[in-house]
Amino acid sequence: MISHGKSIKIFSGNANQKLAQDIADILEVPLGDSKVGRFSDGEICVDINETVRGIDAFIIQSTNEPVNDNLMELLIMIDAFKRASAGRITAVIPYYGYARQDRKAKARDPITAKLVADLLTAAGADRILTMDLHAAQIQGYFDIPVDHLLGVPILGKYFAQNGFDQRDDVVVVSPDLGSVTRARKFADRIHAPIAIIDKRRPKPNVSEIMHVIGDIKDKTCILIDDMIDTAGTITNGANALVKMGAKDVYACCTHAVLSGPAIERINESVIKKLIMLNTIDLPESKNSDKFKILSVAPVFAEAIRRIYEEISVSKLFD
């Protein structure tokens, strides 16, 4: 399948090795022979057990929990490949951690999303491949090319295949004002109207429902967000929708961070099913009967192929 140019090799850190293997299988290339371990004092060590001189290297590593360990693994791997004379290094980051710290929300706040971008560039990454950044403008924090993939087409395809695009009682609901564009794009794919939950967040990871803009009475609602962390926003939103007359509530997201009380909140909520993508490897302890996990491997594999063959990546979403 790989037709020209330098050889392509896929490597993985410890964050999501199953996804890396799935991507390599689709591309019909073996997963690179590397190992990321720890010294006795906890420092990270990287062993690359094959030559990488002149290759097109793709390092797959989400920066989810433990965020700092996974980020350091990625940085050290990039440095190792740079010093081993890899031809081009692409950091494939399905979930980009620290993306929520993208601006100064109050005095003396850091802008950590920019700091992480600088670290990746300084380590030696030549380009970034990621999916559904919390804020699209983070692409501009990098001085290297960024290919930004979208999760909405995968989620939209799932709901369309399950007949939601043929129903007239479906409403796509944005959980806040910041997710309206994503909700509209998703709604276009299943030919549904949108509604918006207007909420005020008094402090981080705490949300308070205000009111719903749009008609949701006797409707099947689909809540969509880029990530679900403590699940307060999505579960409070779902409960508010039912109180206001919604018939059923589904939820979907790209990144299932699911920290703190998230699993308990989702299991106890009125959400019928939560559809998520596997940008973050969900441990068995966090699984639930309400979850449906869809794979991003085909999209990332196709994007990697297009980057390697130097053809348009944006055509994936036309």
Order of alpha helices (4+ residues) and beta strands (2+ residues): beta-alpha-beta-beta-beta-alpha-beta-alpha-beta-beta-alpha-beta-alpha-beta-beta-beta-alpha-beta-alpha-beta-beta-alpha
